[in-house]
Every structure is written in C-alpha cells, then in structure tokens.
C-alpha cells in the first residue's frame, strides 16, 4: 500500500466547500448519522464564545461578487438570509418568507414575507430589498458568480411595484410584504437555488460589502482580522430563535498539524482536522468527540476538454482507467467512490463506479488508439491547500500507462485566475463541494470547456420537468452521459471530519449544504 506523507490537507476545498460531520452519540468516540452534534448535560452558557477552526478564509466578504463558498460558509444563514434556507440534512425550509405558492403552470412564485424582520442596522425588511437583491442577480451583465442559479427567473417584483413590471400579469391579495417571481420556463430546482448565495437578501443601498455585512440573521458581523479570523456576535434582536452562544469565531489555520494543536490545547472548540490518522488519536479521549459526516465534496480531476490531447475522449478514458481510486482512498484513509458528479445525497444519484474501472492495460491500448504509442506529457494544476501527495499518487499511477505528469502547485487565487477564469490549464485537481452542480457539465463556458448539445438538452429537460420524478430521471441520464464520456474523473467523495471538545453541541454535522449554521451551537458547563 502506498501512503501519503505526514502532512495531509483537506479533500475539501473550503473556498468551494463547507465542512461538517455526522451526529454525535457519545464522547470520545466516532459517530455517524444525521442532524446536528449533541453532547451530554450541564448548564447552558449563553455568554460563551465558540471558536471554529477552518482552513481557508474568504478573499472578500462580498457574497455578490466572491467566487466559491468560503464566504457563504461563514455569512449565509448566520448573518445573511434568503427567502428560503436549507438545514444540515439538506431540507428546504422557510426563512424570510412566511409562505409561498406556485402557479399551476410552474411559472409564477409568490412569496409572503415575515412580519417584524429587521436588518442589523435596525431597518425593517421590505419587499423592495428582496426585489433589489434578486433583481441584481438576474440583471443583464450581472457579475454575481451565482447568477446562473437564477437564470430561469425573468423578473422579480414586489406587489407595490407590480404595475411597472410588464412580465407580471396579475397578483392576488395585494400586500406590501409580497414578492412575485416570474420564470422564463419551469425550474424544478428554483426553491433549492433560492437557498444558495444567489438567493441572499441584502439591504437596499448596502455598501462596503467587501469588508462588512448587514443582514437579518441570528448573528451580526463583528470583525475580520485578515489572515486570522472572522468574528460574529449574537443578534439579540433576531426575529427567530436566538443563538445560544454570544460569539462565534471562525479561525483560519491552514496547516493540519497546527489545526490539531489548536484543538488539543483548547484554542479551537470545533476543529476540522483533515488527517484521518490525527483524528483517530482522539477516539478514546473523553475530552473530545469525533464526527465523520456525509458531504457533497466531489474531489475532481478536471480535464480541459477544449484543448488537445484532452479533447480526445479516448485519452480521458485512459487517464480515468489508469488511476486506482480504491487504492487512493485506502491511502488517504477516508472517502467513497462515486464514479460521477452526483453524490448519494442528491435524489437523482446512481452508482456509476462501474464506468472506467481501474484497468491500466486497457488504458495503454486507448492511448495507442488515440495516436500516442509513446505516451503523453501533461501538467496538473492544484491549489497549495492540498498536499502534493495527492497528485504524486496520481502521477505514480499514470506513469505506468505512459502519462508523464508535471505537478504545478499554486496559491488558490492563482488557481482561480488561471484555471477557473482563464481556462489556462490541462488537468486540475480540486474539490467541488457545491451541491447539485451537475449543470456545470451543460455550460460550455465552465472551466473544463465541455460543449455537447446532448448534455445541454438533458439538463434543460431536467430543469423544466413537470415533476420531481421526471426531473430525477433526466438528471440521472445526464450524470451517466457525462461519466460515459469521461468529461472529468471523480477521485472520491470526501467525508467530513470534525473534532469538538466535550460540552459543545448543536453544530452542523453534514457537509451537504456548503454552509456552517452556528445558530444552534450550545456550550454546556459541567
């Protein structure tokens, strides 16, 4: 068995990932299940400060412009809210909306806002704030990185302004607290998309979004110490159930050993220790609780399909068949094989691991058929938040089939610029944690440059399906289509590991939302 080096990083890109785990059952043990973490008795300390260890801090606080989920992980559901929200299990519930209804043709969504909701600066939430926020996302030339999530929305209007929006035909029971969304086409996933960063409601006229945040959530933004931490404080005027802790600090520690030390010495109360061997050392320690959770973290080997030789499907299949994913998972110590972009938490999941199983002999044949009898040389670009042992493992496997791999390790902002925005790469390793991101394979402008009319048609049919069952069939077909054409290689589905000190409970334990809702965290004193 080949083993990675001692320094391991996350298989979870926290700029594109959220971290969580599964239910806690007992102290000093590894547990799994669903819901939030729970821990023993004792008196609740409502004045407590909880420090959460994370690995990659946001580059900006502007949730309307910053790519990735590191911003939403801290701010969404904690500071900012939308009309709807998702919990730790992925269940969609009402947030700023008290109710909503959908027209029989599926093209009109009418939301009624909650009464008595205020922004942290004291201003009352109005329908106009929702209209301005969602309207900016769908506006022509929008720079919101999540704009595609709301691409089906043709217009958004409050009842008070409905006469000025020609696409809104009629509204019943007029009320200043009503918002109407008109769609260009049916979108079976719209409620889900409204729970993402695209659906966040900002105060009209809010400024300095890059450095501060004024939301409606259970926590207020307090401070950001660049390179160290972001601090939130309880919003005692919150419209809903008040947070049980006074302060939450998201502390950013990039080195896995430093994160481990911070947990052991009490500098961090909940730590995302991403080395399974280090996590194992806590399992018999009754001062700590270990969780292993489900995620949507698809650790992906991306191919630039718009550039030779990776534009040749045979080469892509060869690479997929040349990597022993089971051995990779054993060496890392955790993870699940999935064979495609869809994790088991999505309703259209199908086990695709039979596609492109490890077969180095056939991989060599495919390279010969593709015109590369002497092999090929490729460069893989990977953010430096991951250990080089991951691409080194892959390079070792690929060398056996005639693929020479050069590893290019870069800062994450460089990866965003070179790979994500400018598509200047051949192979890329990164974890895609966004839930329900199958539509990326129907977007020819996405960074792997895959442009296939059949994939686009399948995605469109799924989005516009008349029922969830029809949608699920369509998306399942698309996921298989993409895997059978080796558009990417999915190395593994990550599992979220957390270590918390005994007495801390209520934190999210599943990484299926890319968010970290701190509002239910409880600290009990013995």
N, C-alpha and C positions, 0 to 999 in steps of 0.2 A: 504494500500500500504506500502510495506517495503521500507525504504530509506537507501541509503548508508550513511556512516559517512561523515563529512565535508571534510576530506582530500581525494580527488579523484586524481587518476593518469590517465595516458593515457590508452585508449584502443588501443593505437598504440605503439608497441614496436619499438622505433626508432633505435634499433640495427638491427631490422628486418623490419623497417618501415620508410616511409617518411611521412612528414606532409604537408598538403595543405588545400585548401578550394575552393569555387566556386567564380564566377565572382562577383565583387563589382558593385553595381549600384548607391549607394548613401552613403553619410557619415552618421554615427550614425545609421545604420540600418543593419539588417541581410539580406544577399543576397545569391542567388544561381543561377547557370547557368554553363557556360563553358568558358574556356580561362584563361586569367590572370587578376589580380586585376587592376582596373582602378580608378582613383581618380582625381577630379577637376583640375582647371587650375593653372597658376602660372609659374614662371621661373624655368627651369630645373637647378638644382645644380649638375654640373658634378664633383665637388670636395667633394661630400657628402660621409659620412660613414654611412652605414646601419647596424644595429645590429639586428640579428635574434635570437630569443630565442628558444632553443631546450631543450630536456630533458635528452638525453643520448649521451655522447660523445663516439667516437670510442676508442677502446683499442689500436689501431695501425693505421698508415696511409697506411700500405701496402695493397693495393687493390688486390694484387695477392695472399694473404695469409689470410687476416682477414675475418672471417665469418660475416654474417649479412650485412645490408645495411647502417649502420651509416657512413661508410667510403665513399661509393658511393654517399650518400646523399649530402655530402659536396664537394667531389672532382670530381665526374663524371659530364661531361658537363660544369663544371666550370673550372677545371684545366686539367683533362684528357678528351680525346675524343676517339671515335671509328670511324670505317668506316661509321656507321650509328648512328642515335640518335632518341630518342622519345621526343615529346613535352608534354606539360601539359595535352593534351587530349588523349595521347597515340598514336598519329600519327607518323609513322616512316618516317624520312626524311634523306637526305644525310648529312654527316658531313665531315670527312676526305676524303671520296670518292666523286668524282665529278659525277660519274655514275657507274652503274654496269649492267651486263647482266647475264642471267641464261640460261644454255643449255636446249634443248628441253626435255632431259631426267631428268632434275632437279638435276643432279649430279655435275655440274660444275658452280661455281660462279666466274665471272671475274670482278674485281674492278679496276677502274682507279682512281688514287689518284689526289687530287687537287695540282695545282702548287703553289709555294710560301708559303707553310706552314712551319713554324719553331717551334722548341721546345723553351721553355722559356730561355734556355741557349744559344740560337742563332743557334743551329744546324738545318740543313734542314731535314725535314721529308723525309725518304726514304722508298721504298718498303721493304727493309731489316728490318726496325723497325717493320713493320706490321707482317712480317714473324716471327721474333723473338718473338713478343708478343703473337700472336695466337698460334705459334708453342709450346711455353712453356705451354700454357693451355692444349693442346691436347697430350702433350708428355707422354709416359709411366711413371707411378709413379708421375704424376703431383700432387702437393699439393694445387693447386688453388681450393678454396671451390666452385667455379662456373664452374669447368671443365665439369660437366655433361651437361651444356648448349650447349657445342660444341662437344658432343660425336659423332655426325654424321659426323664430319669433319675428313677425313682420312689424308689429307695433305694440307699444305699451302705453296705457293712458289711465289717468285717474278719472273717475266719473265726472268730476268737476270740469275736466278739460276735454271730455269726450267729443264735444262738438267740433273741436279743431283737428281731430284725427279722423280722416276720411275712412280709414280702413276699419274703424269700429262702427258696425252697423247700428247696434242698439244695445242699451243697457237697462236692466230692470231694477227697481227699487233703488233709485239714485241715493248715494251716500258719499260724503267726503272721505270716508275710510275705505273706499273700494278701488281696486286696481284691476284693469282688464288687459289681458294679453291676447292678441290676435296672431294666429300662426299662419305661415305660408302653406304649410302642409301638416298633416298629423305628425306628432312626435311622441312615441310611446315612452320615451325617456325624459320628457321635459321635467316632471317632478324631481327626478334624480338630478338633472343638470342644475336645477334651482337650488340644490343643496351644496353645490360646488362654489368655488370662489367667484364664478361668473354671476351667481345669484346674490352676492353680498349687497346689503343696503347701506349706503353711505349717507351722511348728512349732506343735503344740498349745499354747495358752496364750500365744502370742506377743503382745506389747503394743507400743504406740508405733509402730504400722505406718505412721503418717503421717510419721515422721521418721527411721526406721531400717529395716533389713531383715536378717533372719536366715534364709538359705536353705541350699541344698545344692550350689550351683553352683560353677563354676570361679573365680569372683571373690567376695570378701567386700565388703560395703558399708563404705566408709571414712568419707566425709563429704559433706555437701551445703552448699555456700556459696550461699545463696539469691541469685538474680539473677545468678549467675555460672557455677557448675559443680557436677557430681556426680562424685566420685572413687571408683573401685573398685580393690581391690588383689588380687593373685593369692592364691587359696586353695591353699596348698601341701599341704593335707591332702585335696584333692579326690579323689573315688573314681575318676575317669576320667583322661583325658589332661590333664596340667597345662597351663595357659595359658603361652604363650611370652614374654609380657611381664609385668613386675612390677606395672604400674599402668596403669589406663586412666582418662582424664579426659574426661568429656562436658562440653564448654564451650558455653554458650549465647550466641550472638551473633545478634541479631535483624536487624541491618542488613546487607544483602547486600554493600555496599561494605566494611564493617568485617570481614565474613567473608573477603572477598577479600584484604584487607590482612593479616589474621591468617595466612592460608595463605602468602602471599608472603614474610612476614617470619619464618616458622618458629614462630609462636606456636601454630599448629594443624598437625597432621600429616596429617589427613584432613579435608577441608572440603567441606561441601555448598553450593557456590556455585551459586546458583539463577538466575543471569542467564546465559543462553547466550552472550551477547557477551563477558562476562568470562571464561567458561570457555574460549572459543575462543582467548583470548590465551595460554593455557598449552600449546597443542597442539604448538608447535615448541620448547618449553623442556624440555631433557632432565633438568632437576632435578625435574620433576613428571610424573605420569601422570594422564591424564584417562579417566574411565569414563562411559559412557552406558548406563543399565540399564533393564530391564523393571520395571514396578510394577503394583500394583493400585489406583493412585491415580486415582480417578474424580472429576474436578473437576466438581461437580454444581451446577446451578441448581435449587434446590428450590422447589417450589410448595406453598403451604398450601392443599391441596385441600379442606379443610373450610370455607374462607371464600370468599365471592364476591369478585371475579368468577372466581377461580381454581378454584372448584368446577365451573365450566363447562369441559368438555373442549375445546370449540372455542377458548376463549381460550388454553388451554395449548398446543394445536397451533399457534395463531397465533404465540405467542411463540417456540416452537421453530423454526418456519419463517422467522421474522424475524431469526434470528441466523446469520450466515455463519461456521460453525465452521472451515471451511478457512482463511478469512482470519484468524481469531483465532489459529489455530495458526501460520500464517506470520508473523504479527506478533510472537508470543511467541518463536518460534524453535525450538520443540520441541513434541512431543505427537503423539498418534494419535487419530483419530476412531474411536468405537466404536458410538455410536447406542443404547446401553443400559447396564445396570448391570453387565454381566458382562465382565471383561477376558479377553484371549486365554489367560491362564494357567489359567483355570478349564476343566474338562473339558466343560462344557455351553455353552461360548462359541459364539455365532453372530453373524456380521456383520449388524448391524441399521442400518447407516448409510443405507440406502435409505428408512427411515422418517423423515418430516418433513425432507426435504432443504430446503436454503435456497430459499425461494420467497416473497419479500416481497409479490408481487402477490396470491397466494392467501391469505397471512396477513391482508391487509387485508380480503379477502372474508369470511374466517372471523370477524373481529371484527364486521363488519356483521351477519352471520347470528346472532351471539351478542347482538345488540342494542346494539352500541357503534359506531354510524356515525361518531361524533365522537372516537373513541379512548378510551383509559382512562389513568389515572394510578396508578402502583404504586410501592412502596418496596422496595428490595432491601437486606437487612442482610448485611454482610460483616465478618468479623474483620479487625482492622487489621494482621495479619501478612501480608496480601496487599496488593499495590499497588492504588491506586484506578484505575490504568489498565485493569485487567481489567473492572470494572463500567462504566467510562467507555466502553470499546469496545462493550460490550453495549448501553448506553444509546444510543449513536450509531446502532446498527443498528435498535433498536426504535423510535426516534423516527421512522424512515422509514415505519413501518407504523401510526403513530398511538398508540404507547405511550410515555407520558412517565415516565421512571424517575428517582426520587429515590434517591440513594445514601446509605445510613446506615452509616458505618464505626464499629465498636465494638471494645472490648477483648475478647479471647477469652472471659474469664469472663462478660462481659455477653452474648455470643452464646450461650453455654451456658445461661444463665438465661432469656433472652428467647425464643430460637428453640428450642433443643433441649429444654428442660424445660417452658416455659410456652406454647410454640406461638404466641407473640405476634409475628407477622410476616406478610408477604405473599410476598416472594421472599427467598431466601437463596443466597449463593454460598459454598461450602465444598468442600474435597476430602475425599471418603470413601475412605480407604485400606484399610479393613478388608477382608480377603479373604472371599469367599463370604458377602456380606452381603445377598444377594437377598431373604432372609426379612424384611427391613425393610419390603418392599412388601406383605407379608401381615400386618403388625402395625398395626392401626388406631390404636394408641397412640403410634406413632412420630411424629416431629415434623411430617411432611408430612400426617398425618391421613387417609391413604388407606384407605378401608374398603370392600373389594369381596369378597364371598363367593367369587367365582370365583378370584381371586388367592389367597385363603386355602386354597381346596380344592386348587389346583395345587401350592402349596408343601407342604401336608400330604402329598399323594400322592408328591411327590418325596422327602420326608424318609423316608416309610415304605415306599419302594420295596423290592422284593425283590432287586434287583441294581443295580449301578452304572449299567449301560446304561439301565435303566428310570428311575433317578433322573435321569440326564442328559437324557433325553427330556422328563421332567416339568419340570425347571428351565429347559430351553431354551424350552419353551412358555410358562412364566411370564414369562421375560425379554421375550419377544416381546409377550405380552399387555400387560405394563406399558408398554413403549415405544409400542405402538399406541394406548394411551390417554393418552399424554403425561403420565404421573404426575410425571416430572421431565424435565429436559433435561441431557444429559451432554455438557458442553462439549468435553472431551477426556480422554484417558488420559495422565497425566503420565509422563515419563521421568526417571529418577533420574540426577542429575549429581553426580559427585564429583571432586575433585582431591586427589591424595595426593603427598607428597614421595617421590622415588625412594628405594628401600630399605625402604619399608613395604609389606607384602603380607599376604594372607590375610584381609582384611576382607570382609564380605559385599558383594556387588555387584548383587544383585537386590532390589528392594523389594516382594517378593510375600508377605512374612510379617508385616510391621509390627513386626519385631524387629531388633535390631542385635547379633548374636552376635560379641563381641570376643575370644572364646577362641582363635580361630585366627590372630589377628594376629601377624605376625612382623616384627621390625626387624632389618635386617642392616647391619652397619658395613663400609664399604669397607676 
